[in-house]
Amino acid sequence: MNPDSLAVPVAVLAERRPGVTRWAEHVWQVVEVLEDAPPVPPWTLLREEAGRSLFFAGAAEVALHPTDTDNYKHNLEAAEPLVWVALRPAETPSGFLLQAVTVDPGEAHLYADVGADLLEALPMPPGLRAVTAEFVARHHKEREFHKRRRDRADPEALGRRRPGTAEP
């Protein structure tokens, strides 16, 4: 990891609810990102009521990298800054592993592309928001956009060639 990178510890709560169709016995949803982890193992049942079960999904680290500050900055400038949590299907009692927690919308998009991951966007906790804003203020550098220019095509490159030679 880059020495200027920062890892911010967070904790994730997930809820298991009864399914609404006959094909799904239950449905999982990430419901909260906490700044402090409870002193319990991952996937510990915290509360159960009315068929809903609240679990401590686990602790994770939000990785902040100096090269990604543009994405963090855009997230912080949104009406409601978000944090994304990815749960990956696994052969575990819960059926999921806590894969990642990120404040980078680009990274979240990559998890959305996987297809099998459960990806939830939640409001960014105030402490994480403050740390991210301070990180952006310290490391962000505006980069000038340079449009790439294509090389000119060689019209002879696509010409007919004599059999057995590389020459036209």
C-alpha positions in Angstrom: 0.0 0.0 0.0 1.2 3.5 -0.8 2.6 5.2 2.3 0.2 8.1 1.7 -2.8 5.8 1.6 -5.1 5.5 4.6 -7.2 2.7 5.9 -10.3 3.7 7.9 -11.9 1.0 10.0 -15.7 0.6 9.8 -18.3 -2.0 10.7 -21.3 -3.3 8.8 -24.7 -4.3 9.9 -26.9 -6.5 7.6 -30.5 -7.5 8.0 -32.2 -10.8 6.9 -35.9 -10.3 6.1 -38.5 -12.8 5.0 -38.7 -13.1 1.2 -41.7 -11.6 -0.6 -41.9 -14.4 -3.3 -42.1 -18.1 -3.0 -38.7 -18.4 -4.7 -36.7 -16.5 -2.0 -37.0 -17.8 1.6 -35.3 -14.6 2.8 -33.6 -11.4 1.5 -30.5 -9.8 2.8 -29.9 -6.0 2.9 -27.0 -4.0 4.3 -28.6 -1.5 6.6 -25.9 0.5 8.3 -22.1 1.3 8.3 -20.8 2.1 11.8 -17.6 3.9 12.8 -16.9 1.5 15.7 -17.2 -2.3 15.5 -18.9 -4.2 18.3 -16.7 -6.7 20.1 -18.3 -9.8 18.5 -17.4 -12.1 15.7 -18.7 -11.5 12.1 -22.2 -12.7 11.4 -23.3 -12.6 15.0 -27.0 -12.2 15.5 -27.6 -8.8 17.3 -31.4 -8.6 17.3 -34.4 -10.6 16.1 -38.0 -9.3 15.9 -41.0 -9.7 13.6 -39.2 -12.1 11.3 -36.3 -9.7 10.8 -32.8 -10.6 12.0 -30.0 -8.0 12.4 -26.5 -9.3 12.1 -23.0 -7.8 12.6 -21.7 -8.6 9.1 -18.1 -7.8 10.1 -15.4 -5.2 10.3 -13.7 -3.8 7.2 -11.3 -1.0 6.2 -12.2 1.8 3.7 -9.0 2.3 1.7 -8.3 5.9 0.7 -5.6 6.3 -2.0 -4.1 9.6 -3.2 -4.6 8.8 -6.8 -8.4 8.3 -6.4 -9.2 11.7 -4.7 -11.1 12.9 -7.7 -13.7 10.2 -7.2 -13.9 10.9 -3.4 -14.3 14.6 -4.1 -17.2 14.0 -6.4 -18.8 11.7 -3.8 -18.4 14.3 -1.1 -19.9 17.1 -3.3 -23.1 15.1 -3.9 -26.3 16.1 -2.0 -25.8 12.9 0.1 -22.3 11.4 0.1 -22.5 7.6 0.0 -20.5 4.6 1.2 -20.9 1.3 -0.7 -20.8 -2.2 0.8 -20.3 -5.3 -1.2 -21.3 -8.7 0.2 -20.2 -11.7 -1.9 -22.0 -15.0 -2.0 -20.1 -17.7 -0.1 -20.4 -21.1 1.4 -21.0 -19.8 4.9 -23.9 -20.0 7.3 -25.1 -16.5 6.3 -24.4 -17.2 2.6 -22.3 -14.1 2.3 -18.8 -12.7 3.1 -18.2 -9.0 3.6 -16.1 -8.3 0.5 -15.5 -4.5 0.6 -16.6 -1.1 1.9 -15.7 1.9 -0.3 -16.4 5.6 -0.7 -15.1 5.5 -4.3 -18.1 5.3 -6.8 -15.8 3.9 -9.5 -14.8 1.0 -7.3 -18.4 0.4 -6.4 -19.3 0.3 -10.1 -16.8 -2.6 -10.5 -18.6 -4.6 -7.8 -21.9 -3.9 -9.5 -20.4 -5.3 -12.7 -19.6 -8.6 -11.0 -23.3 -9.4 -10.9 -23.4 -11.9 -8.1 -22.4 -9.5 -5.3 -25.0 -7.8 -3.2 -24.1 -4.1 -3.4 -25.8 -1.5 -1.2 -25.3 2.3 -1.1 -25.8 3.9 2.3 -25.3 7.4 3.7 -21.7 8.0 4.7 -21.3 8.2 8.5 -20.2 11.6 9.7 -16.8 10.5 11.0 -15.9 8.7 7.8 -17.1 11.8 5.9 -14.8 14.0 7.9 -11.8 11.7 7.4 -12.4 11.5 3.7 -12.8 15.2 3.3 -9.5 15.8 5.2 -7.8 13.2 3.0 -9.1 14.9 -0.2 -8.0 18.3 1.1 -4.5 17.0 1.8 -3.9 14.9 -1.3 -6.1 16.1 -4.2 -4.4 17.7 -7.2 -6.5 18.9 -10.1 -5.4 17.1 -13.3 -5.7 18.7 -16.7 -7.6 16.7 -19.2 -5.7 15.8 -22.3 -7.6 14.4 -25.2 -5.7 11.7 -27.0 -5.1 12.0 -30.7 -5.1 9.0 -32.9 -2.2 8.2 -35.1 -2.8 8.8 -38.8 -3.6 5.6 -40.6 -1.1 4.4 -43.3 -3.3 3.7 -46.4 -0.7 1.3 -47.7 -0.8 -0.8 -44.6 -4.1 -2.4 -45.8 -3.0 -2.8 -49.4 -2.8 -6.1 -51.2 0.3 -8.1 -50.6 2.1 -10.6 -52.8 1.7 -14.2 -51.6 4.6 -15.3 -49.4 6.0 -11.8 -48.8 5.4 -9.0 -46.4 5.7 -6.4 -49.2 2.9 -5.0 -51.3 
